[in-house]
Amino acid sequence: MLYEFTELEKEQILTNFFTSTDPLHLNVFPSKLKKQYIVLCIIINQFQKGTSYSEKEVNNILGQVHFDFASLRRGLIDFRLLERTRDGSSYWVKEN
């Protein structure tokens, strides 16, 4: 885990940045890195561990959460929550 955060912090992020949790819908992507990380830790749960996804599948899943799916995808990769092949043809949830 890159940043440590409490359940209270997670609940505050859910309240302040998401308009819905079922289905998950992000209103605005935060500018502060720790908040971005918490948001992305919530979003990564939209993916199944042990499953390989194409870039199109990743974009479709993230596009349902927020219109800027490319920024979400990049954040998931940058924070090492999601991994991909070098050519970007396959994505999967990083196993801890």
N, CA, C and O atoms as CSV, one atom per row, in Angstrom:
chain,resi,resn,atom,element,x,y,z
A,1,MET,N,N,0.855,-1.177,0.000
A,1,MET,CA,C,0.000,0.000,0.000
A,1,MET,C,C,0.894,1.232,0.000
A,1,MET,O,O,1.774,1.388,0.847
A,2,LEU,N,N,0.651,2.075,-0.945
A,2,LEU,CA,C,1.456,3.280,-1.112
A,2,LEU,C,C,1.178,4.298,0.002
A,2,LEU,O,O,2.106,4.824,0.618
A,3,TYR,N,N,-0.090,4.566,0.249
A,3,TYR,CA,C,-0.502,5.478,1.316
A,3,TYR,C,C,-1.341,4.684,2.314
A,3,TYR,O,O,-2.141,3.832,1.924
A,4,GLU,N,N,-1.159,4.960,3.566
A,4,GLU,CA,C,-2.014,4.388,4.606
A,4,GLU,C,C,-3.235,5.294,4.737
A,4,GLU,O,O,-3.116,6.518,4.694
A,5,PHE,N,N,-4.407,4.687,4.898
A,5,PHE,CA,C,-5.608,5.489,5.139
A,5,PHE,C,C,-6.577,4.689,5.989
A,5,PHE,O,O,-6.572,3.458,5.987
A,6,THR,N,N,-7.406,5.421,6.715
A,6,THR,CA,C,-8.364,4.805,7.632
A,6,THR,C,C,-9.701,4.588,6.935
A,6,THR,O,O,-9.948,5.115,5.850
A,7,GLU,N,N,-10.544,3.814,7.572
A,7,GLU,CA,C,-11.900,3.612,7.059
A,7,GLU,C,C,-12.659,4.942,7.045
A,7,GLU,O,O,-13.466,5.186,6.147
A,8,LEU,N,N,-12.406,5.793,8.025
A,8,LEU,CA,C,-13.049,7.107,8.063
A,8,LEU,C,C,-12.646,7.937,6.852
A,8,LEU,O,O,-13.493,8.570,6.222
A,9,GLU,N,N,-11.349,7.937,6.522
A,9,GLU,CA,C,-10.892,8.668,5.331
A,9,GLU,C,C,-11.555,8.115,4.070
A,9,GLU,O,O,-11.962,8.871,3.188
A,10,LYS,N,N,-11.658,6.802,3.998
A,10,LYS,CA,C,-12.302,6.172,2.837
A,10,LYS,C,C,-13.767,6.600,2.747
A,10,LYS,O,O,-14.248,6.932,1.664
A,11,GLU,N,N,-14.466,6.594,3.860
A,11,GLU,CA,C,-15.876,7.010,3.884
A,11,GLU,C,C,-16.033,8.471,3.470
A,11,GLU,O,O,-16.973,8.821,2.756
A,12,GLN,N,N,-15.109,9.323,3.920
A,12,GLN,CA,C,-15.150,10.738,3.531
A,12,GLN,C,C,-14.940,10.900,2.026
A,12,GLN,O,O,-15.591,11.731,1.393
A,13,ILE,N,N,-14.042,10.118,1.461
A,13,ILE,CA,C,-13.799,10.160,0.013
A,13,ILE,C,C,-15.043,9.700,-0.728
A,13,ILE,O,O,-15.445,10.321,-1.712
A,14,LEU,N,N,-15.655,8.619,-0.266
A,14,LEU,CA,C,-16.883,8.132,-0.902
A,14,LEU,C,C,-17.968,9.208,-0.894
A,14,LEU,O,O,-18.675,9.400,-1.883
A,15,THR,N,N,-18.089,9.901,0.232
A,15,THR,CA,C,-19.104,10.948,0.365
A,15,THR,C,C,-18.784,12.180,-0.487
A,15,THR,O,O,-19.672,12.753,-1.116
A,16,ASN,N,N,-17.517,12.579,-0.501
A,16,ASN,CA,C,-17.138,13.837,-1.152
A,16,ASN,C,C,-16.884,13.740,-2.655
A,16,ASN,O,O,-17.022,14.738,-3.362
A,17,PHE,N,N,-16.519,12.570,-3.154
A,17,PHE,CA,C,-16.116,12.470,-4.554
A,17,PHE,C,C,-16.984,11.560,-5.417
A,17,PHE,O,O,-16.901,11.617,-6.644
A,18,PHE,N,N,-17.806,10.733,-4.806
A,18,PHE,CA,C,-18.666,9.829,-5.562
A,18,PHE,C,C,-20.122,10.242,-5.419
A,18,PHE,O,O,-20.568,10.609,-4.332
A,19,THR,N,N,-20.858,10.182,-6.521
A,19,THR,CA,C,-22.286,10.491,-6.465
A,19,THR,C,C,-23.112,9.235,-6.239
A,19,THR,O,O,-24.274,9.312,-5.840
A,20,SER,N,N,-22.512,8.077,-6.494
A,20,SER,CA,C,-23.202,6.811,-6.315
A,20,SER,C,C,-22.169,5.719,-6.062
A,20,SER,O,O,-21.057,5.758,-6.591
A,21,THR,N,N,-22.559,4.742,-5.241
A,21,THR,CA,C,-21.677,3.591,-5.026
A,21,THR,C,C,-22.214,2.338,-5.715
A,21,THR,O,O,-21.472,1.369,-5.880
A,22,ASP,N,N,-23.479,2.332,-6.119
A,22,ASP,CA,C,-24.056,1.193,-6.822
A,22,ASP,C,C,-25.067,1.678,-7.842
A,22,ASP,O,O,-26.239,1.852,-7.507
A,23,PRO,N,N,-24.647,1.900,-9.071
A,23,PRO,CA,C,-23.311,1.641,-9.601
A,23,PRO,C,C,-22.334,2.728,-9.160
A,23,PRO,O,O,-22.730,3.845,-8.825
A,24,LEU,N,N,-21.065,2.381,-9.167
A,24,LEU,CA,C,-20.020,3.315,-8.746
A,24,LEU,C,C,-19.900,4.435,-9.768
A,24,LEU,O,O,-19.709,4.184,-10.957
A,25,HIS,N,N,-20.015,5.680,-9.294
A,25,HIS,CA,C,-19.891,6.835,-10.183
A,25,HIS,C,C,-19.110,7.945,-9.495
A,25,HIS,O,O,-19.529,8.481,-8.469
A,26,LEU,N,N,-17.973,8.275,-10.082
A,26,LEU,CA,C,-17.096,9.319,-9.568
A,26,LEU,C,C,-17.521,10.661,-10.133
A,26,LEU,O,O,-17.634,10.818,-11.349
A,27,ASN,N,N,-17.756,11.632,-9.259
A,27,ASN,CA,C,-18.148,12.966,-9.681
A,27,ASN,C,C,-16.952,13.764,-10.183
A,27,ASN,O,O,-16.986,14.338,-11.271
A,28,VAL,N,N,-15.899,13.793,-9.381
A,28,VAL,CA,C,-14.696,14.550,-9.743
A,28,VAL,C,C,-13.471,13.795,-9.232
A,28,VAL,O,O,-13.476,13.253,-8.127
A,29,PHE,N,N,-12.430,13.771,-10.049
A,29,PHE,CA,C,-11.180,13.119,-9.662
A,29,PHE,C,C,-10.364,14.122,-8.856
A,29,PHE,O,O,-10.049,15.200,-9.359
A,30,PRO,N,N,-10.013,13.785,-7.604
A,30,PRO,CA,C,-9.312,14.753,-6.745
A,30,PRO,C,C,-7.918,15.113,-7.265
A,30,PRO,O,O,-7.315,14.356,-8.025
A,31,SER,N,N,-7.423,16.263,-6.851
A,31,SER,CA,C,-6.105,16.718,-7.295
A,31,SER,C,C,-4.984,16.253,-6.362
A,31,SER,O,O,-3.844,16.099,-6.801
A,32,LYS,N,N,-5.289,16.030,-5.099
A,32,LYS,CA,C,-4.253,15.599,-4.154
A,32,LYS,C,C,-3.987,14.099,-4.300
A,32,LYS,O,O,-4.910,13.294,-4.426
A,33,LEU,N,N,-2.695,13.747,-4.279
A,33,LEU,CA,C,-2.286,12.376,-4.549
A,33,LEU,C,C,-2.880,11.349,-3.586
A,33,LEU,O,O,-3.319,10.284,-4.020
A,34,LYS,N,N,-2.901,11.648,-2.302
A,34,LYS,CA,C,-3.443,10.678,-1.355
A,34,LYS,C,C,-4.919,10.426,-1.635
A,34,LYS,O,O,-5.375,9.283,-1.583
A,35,LYS,N,N,-5.661,11.474,-1.929
A,35,LYS,CA,C,-7.079,11.316,-2.244
A,35,LYS,C,C,-7.261,10.561,-3.561
A,35,LYS,O,O,-8.174,9.746,-3.689
A,36,GLN,N,N,-6.400,10.829,-4.530
A,36,GLN,CA,C,-6.443,10.069,-5.785
A,36,GLN,C,C,-6.241,8.591,-5.503
A,36,GLN,O,O,-6.958,7.739,-6.029
A,37,TYR,N,N,-5.253,8.300,-4.664
A,37,TYR,CA,C,-4.952,6.918,-4.332
A,37,TYR,C,C,-6.153,6.228,-3.685
A,37,TYR,O,O,-6.482,5.098,-4.046
A,38,ILE,N,N,-6.801,6.885,-2.746
A,38,ILE,CA,C,-7.967,6.302,-2.083
A,38,ILE,C,C,-9.085,6.073,-3.095
A,38,ILE,O,O,-9.715,5.016,-3.090
A,39,VAL,N,N,-9.335,7.050,-3.959
A,39,VAL,CA,C,-10.343,6.906,-5.007
A,39,VAL,C,C,-10.030,5.691,-5.875
A,39,VAL,O,O,-10.914,4.887,-6.170
A,40,LEU,N,N,-8.779,5.564,-6.279
A,40,LEU,CA,C,-8.389,4.453,-7.145
A,40,LEU,C,C,-8.445,3.112,-6.415
A,40,LEU,O,O,-8.729,2.087,-7.036
A,41,CYS,N,N,-8.181,3.102,-5.117
A,41,CYS,CA,C,-8.328,1.872,-4.326
A,41,CYS,C,C,-9.791,1.431,-4.277
A,41,CYS,O,O,-10.077,0.237,-4.191
A,42,ILE,N,N,-10.692,2.365,-4.331
A,42,ILE,CA,C,-12.123,2.052,-4.386
A,42,ILE,C,C,-12.478,1.534,-5.784
A,42,ILE,O,O,-13.187,0.538,-5.924
A,43,ILE,N,N,-11.982,2.215,-6.801
A,43,ILE,CA,C,-12.307,1.857,-8.182
A,43,ILE,C,C,-11.738,0.498,-8.582
A,43,ILE,O,O,-12.371,-0.225,-9.351
A,44,ILE,N,N,-10.570,0.138,-8.081
A,44,ILE,CA,C,-9.940,-1.125,-8.479
A,44,ILE,C,C,-10.837,-2.315,-8.150
A,44,ILE,O,O,-10.700,-3.381,-8.749
A,45,ASN,N,N,-11.747,-2.138,-7.205
A,45,ASN,CA,C,-12.674,-3.218,-6.849
A,45,ASN,C,C,-13.699,-3.515,-7.943
A,45,ASN,O,O,-14.471,-4.466,-7.822
A,46,GLN,N,N,-13.716,-2.715,-9.004
A,46,GLN,CA,C,-14.578,-2.985,-10.149
A,46,GLN,C,C,-13.999,-4.102,-11.022
A,46,GLN,O,O,-14.669,-4.598,-11.928
A,47,PHE,N,N,-12.764,-4.490,-10.746
A,47,PHE,CA,C,-12.063,-5.518,-11.510
A,47,PHE,C,C,-11.904,-6.776,-10.668
A,47,PHE,O,O,-11.785,-6.703,-9.445
A,48,GLN,N,N,-11.901,-7.916,-11.321
A,48,GLN,CA,C,-11.718,-9.200,-10.655
A,48,GLN,C,C,-10.240,-9.572,-10.636
A,48,GLN,O,O,-9.568,-9.508,-11.665
A,49,LYS,N,N,-9.738,-9.956,-9.479
A,49,LYS,CA,C,-8.364,-10.462,-9.397
A,49,LYS,C,C,-8.294,-11.773,-10.182
A,49,LYS,O,O,-9.229,-12.573,-10.179
A,50,GLY,N,N,-7.160,-11.967,-10.851
A,50,GLY,CA,C,-6.960,-13.195,-11.606
A,50,GLY,C,C,-7.566,-13.175,-12.997
A,50,GLY,O,O,-7.498,-14.169,-13.719
A,51,THR,N,N,-8.159,-12.051,-13.379
A,51,THR,CA,C,-8.767,-11.911,-14.704
A,51,THR,C,C,-7.918,-10.987,-15.544
A,51,THR,O,O,-7.423,-9.969,-15.061
A,52,SER,N,N,-7.750,-11.345,-16.807
A,52,SER,CA,C,-7.011,-10.512,-17.750
A,52,SER,C,C,-8.015,-9.709,-18.569
A,52,SER,O,O,-9.013,-10.253,-19.043
A,53,TYR,N,N,-7.753,-8.425,-18.733
A,53,TYR,CA,C,-8.650,-7.526,-19.452
A,53,TYR,C,C,-7.919,-6.900,-20.634
A,53,TYR,O,O,-6.724,-6.615,-20.557
A,54,SER,N,N,-8.644,-6.691,-21.725
A,54,SER,CA,C,-8.100,-5.917,-22.841
A,54,SER,C,C,-8.204,-4.442,-22.484
A,54,SER,O,O,-8.922,-4.077,-21.553
A,55,GLU,N,N,-7.494,-3.595,-23.216
A,55,GLU,CA,C,-7.585,-2.158,-22.955
A,55,GLU,C,C,-9.014,-1.674,-23.155
A,55,GLU,O,O,-9.490,-0.821,-22.406
A,56,LYS,N,N,-9.693,-2.205,-24.146
A,56,LYS,CA,C,-11.081,-1.812,-24.406
A,56,LYS,C,C,-11.972,-2.173,-23.221
A,56,LYS,O,O,-12.833,-1.383,-22.833
A,57,GLU,N,N,-11.776,-3.355,-22.645
A,57,GLU,CA,C,-12.568,-3.768,-21.487
A,57,GLU,C,C,-12.290,-2.864,-20.291
A,57,GLU,O,O,-13.215,-2.472,-19.580
A,58,VAL,N,N,-11.021,-2.531,-20.068
A,58,VAL,CA,C,-10.651,-1.626,-18.973
A,58,VAL,C,C,-11.319,-0.273,-19.188
A,58,VAL,O,O,-11.893,0.295,-18.259
A,59,ASN,N,N,-11.244,0.243,-20.409
A,59,ASN,CA,C,-11.856,1.540,-20.718
A,59,ASN,C,C,-13.363,1.515,-20.502
A,59,ASN,O,O,-13.933,2.483,-19.998
A,60,ASN,N,N,-14.011,0.420,-20.877
A,60,ASN,CA,C,-15.467,0.305,-20.692
A,60,ASN,C,C,-15.838,0.308,-19.219
A,60,ASN,O,O,-16.789,0.979,-18.816
A,61,ILE,N,N,-15.091,-0.442,-18.410
A,61,ILE,CA,C,-15.366,-0.493,-16.971
A,61,ILE,C,C,-15.143,0.876,-16.338
A,61,ILE,O,O,-15.983,1.359,-15.578
A,62,LEU,N,N,-14.013,1.500,-16.653
A,62,LEU,CA,C,-13.701,2.809,-16.076
A,62,LEU,C,C,-14.625,3.899,-16.609
A,62,LEU,O,O,-14.954,4.837,-15.883
A,63,GLY,N,N,-15.044,3.787,-17.858
A,63,GLY,CA,C,-15.957,4.765,-18.451
A,63,GLY,C,C,-17.309,4.792,-17.770
A,63,GLY,O,O,-17.996,5.813,-17.793
A,64,GLN,N,N,-17.699,3.677,-17.163
A,64,GLN,CA,C,-18.950,3.646,-16.404
A,64,GLN,C,C,-18.806,4.363,-15.062
A,64,GLN,O,O,-19.795,4.798,-14.472
A,65,VAL,N,N,-17.563,4.482,-14.587
A,65,VAL,CA,C,-17.294,5.140,-13.308
A,65,VAL,C,C,-17.117,6.647,-13.487
A,65,VAL,O,O,-17.590,7.439,-12.671
A,66,HIS,N,N,-16.422,7.037,-14.576
A,66,HIS,CA,C,-16.123,8.461,-14.810
A,66,HIS,C,C,-15.815,8.657,-16.285
A,66,HIS,O,O,-15.251,7.770,-16.927
A,67,PHE,N,N,-16.181,9.812,-16.824
A,67,PHE,CA,C,-15.972,10.063,-18.251
A,67,PHE,C,C,-14.499,10.065,-18.648
A,67,PHE,O,O,-14.167,9.713,-19.780
A,68,ASP,N,N,-13.615,10.454,-17.738
A,68,ASP,CA,C,-12.183,10.512,-18.055
A,68,ASP,C,C,-11.512,9.183,-17.692
A,68,ASP,O,O,-10.676,9.109,-16.791
A,69,PHE,N,N,-11.909,8.143,-18.423
A,69,PHE,CA,C,-11.392,6.810,-18.135
A,69,PHE,C,C,-9.885,6.710,-18.356
A,69,PHE,O,O,-9.221,5.898,-17.712
A,70,ALA,N,N,-9.338,7.525,-19.256
A,70,ALA,CA,C,-7.893,7.467,-19.528
A,70,ALA,C,C,-7.089,7.912,-18.304
A,70,ALA,O,O,-6.066,7.308,-17.983
A,71,SER,N,N,-7.546,8.961,-17.622
A,71,SER,CA,C,-6.849,9.407,-16.407
A,71,SER,C,C,-6.958,8.368,-15.296
A,71,SER,O,O,-6.003,8.142,-14.553
A,72,LEU,N,N,-8.120,7.742,-15.187
A,72,LEU,CA,C,-8.277,6.696,-14.182
A,72,LEU,C,C,-7.361,5.516,-14.488
A,72,LEU,O,O,-6.706,4.982,-13.593
A,73,ARG,N,N,-7.319,5.114,-15.749
A,73,ARG,CA,C,-6.454,3.992,-16.152
A,73,ARG,C,C,-4.997,4.317,-15.854
A,73,ARG,O,O,-4.276,3.488,-15.299
A,74,ARG,N,N,-4.562,5.518,-16.218
A,74,ARG,CA,C,-3.182,5.941,-15.972
A,74,ARG,C,C,-2.889,5.945,-14.476
A,74,ARG,O,O,-1.823,5.494,-14.057
A,75,GLY,N,N,-3.813,6.446,-13.670
A,75,GLY,CA,C,-3.628,6.466,-12.222
A,75,GLY,C,C,-3.520,5.065,-11.647
A,75,GLY,O,O,-2.676,4.814,-10.788
A,76,LEU,N,N,-4.359,4.154,-12.106
A,76,LEU,CA,C,-4.295,2.771,-11.634
A,76,LEU,C,C,-2.950,2.136,-11.960
A,76,LEU,O,O,-2.407,1.376,-11.158
A,77,ILE,N,N,-2.415,2.446,-13.133
A,77,ILE,CA,C,-1.099,1.940,-13.530
A,77,ILE,C,C,-0.006,2.625,-12.704
A,77,ILE,O,O,0.875,1.958,-12.161
A,78,ASP,N,N,-0.065,3.954,-12.612
A,78,ASP,CA,C,0.969,4.709,-11.889
A,78,ASP,C,C,1.058,4.320,-10.411
A,78,ASP,O,O,2.151,4.244,-9.849
A,79,PHE,N,N,-0.088,4.076,-9.792
A,79,PHE,CA,C,-0.101,3.675,-8.382
A,79,PHE,C,C,0.075,2.165,-8.208
A,79,PHE,O,O,0.018,1.644,-7.094
A,80,ARG,N,N,0.288,1.483,-9.317
A,80,ARG,CA,C,0.558,0.035,-9.335
A,80,ARG,C,C,-0.582,-0.794,-8.758
A,80,ARG,O,O,-0.356,-1.830,-8.132
A,81,LEU,N,N,-1.800,-0.330,-8.974
A,81,LEU,CA,C,-2.971,-1.113,-8.594
A,81,LEU,C,C,-3.381,-2.032,-9.742
A,81,LEU,O,O,-3.978,-3.088,-9.532
A,82,LEU,N,N,-3.049,-1.609,-10.952
A,82,LEU,CA,C,-3.336,-2.356,-12.166
A,82,LEU,C,C,-2.027,-2.498,-12.922
A,82,LEU,O,O,-1.258,-1.542,-13.025
A,83,GLU,N,N,-1.773,-3.684,-13.448
A,83,GLU,CA,C,-0.563,-3.913,-14.231
A,83,GLU,C,C,-0.965,-4.214,-15.664
A,83,GLU,O,O,-2.117,-4.542,-15.944
A,84,ARG,N,N,0.000,-4.098,-16.570
A,84,ARG,CA,C,-0.279,-4.384,-17.972
A,84,ARG,C,C,0.969,-4.927,-18.654
A,84,ARG,O,O,2.092,-4.786,-18.170
A,85,THR,N,N,0.722,-5.547,-19.790
A,85,THR,CA,C,1.845,-5.991,-20.597
A,85,THR,C,C,2.506,-4.769,-21.207
A,85,THR,O,O,1.918,-3.689,-21.257
A,86,ARG,N,N,3.716,-4.950,-21.664
A,86,ARG,CA,C,4.478,-3.836,-22.236
A,86,ARG,C,C,3.762,-3.167,-23.409
A,86,ARG,O,O,3.832,-1.949,-23.576
A,87,ASP,N,N,3.081,-3.964,-24.209
A,87,ASP,CA,C,2.388,-3.414,-25.384
A,87,ASP,C,C,0.971,-2.921,-25.061
A,87,ASP,O,O,0.275,-2.416,-25.942
A,88,GLY,N,N,0.544,-3.067,-23.799
A,88,GLY,CA,C,-0.768,-2.576,-23.386
A,88,GLY,C,C,-1.929,-3.434,-23.864
A,88,GLY,O,O,-3.076,-2.986,-23.848
A,89,SER,N,N,-1.650,-4.657,-24.288
A,89,SER,CA,C,-2.719,-5.514,-24.816
A,89,SER,C,C,-3.469,-6.262,-23.717
A,89,SER,O,O,-4.560,-6.776,-23.963
A,90,SER,N,N,-2.909,-6.335,-22.516
A,90,SER,CA,C,-3.534,-7.071,-21.438
A,90,SER,C,C,-3.291,-6.358,-20.112
A,90,SER,O,O,-2.184,-5.900,-19.825
A,91,TYR,N,N,-4.360,-6.276,-19.305
A,91,TYR,CA,C,-4.318,-5.620,-17.989
A,91,TYR,C,C,-4.839,-6.595,-16.943
A,91,TYR,O,O,-5.676,-7.447,-17.244
A,92,TRP,N,N,-4.341,-6.469,-15.710
A,92,TRP,CA,C,-4.818,-7.306,-14.603
A,92,TRP,C,C,-4.572,-6.578,-13.296
A,92,TRP,O,O,-3.712,-5.702,-13.203
A,93,VAL,N,N,-5.355,-6.962,-12.277
A,93,VAL,CA,C,-5.203,-6.387,-10.944
A,93,VAL,C,C,-3.927,-6.936,-10.340
A,93,VAL,O,O,-3.675,-8.141,-10.367
A,94,LYS,N,N,-3.130,-6.036,-9.796
A,94,LYS,CA,C,-1.871,-6.459,-9.164
A,94,LYS,C,C,-2.184,-7.249,-7.901
A,94,LYS,O,O,-2.996,-6.840,-7.071
A,95,GLU,N,N,-1.528,-8.376,-7.784
A,95,GLU,CA,C,-1.661,-9.195,-6.574
A,95,GLU,C,C,-0.686,-8.645,-5.536
A,95,GLU,O,O,0.474,-8.380,-5.853
A,96,ASN,N,N,-1.140,-8.476,-4.320
A,96,ASN,CA,C,-0.272,-7.946,-3.251
A,96,ASN,C,C,0.596,-9.000,-2.673
A,96,ASN,O,O,1.382,-8.725,-1.767
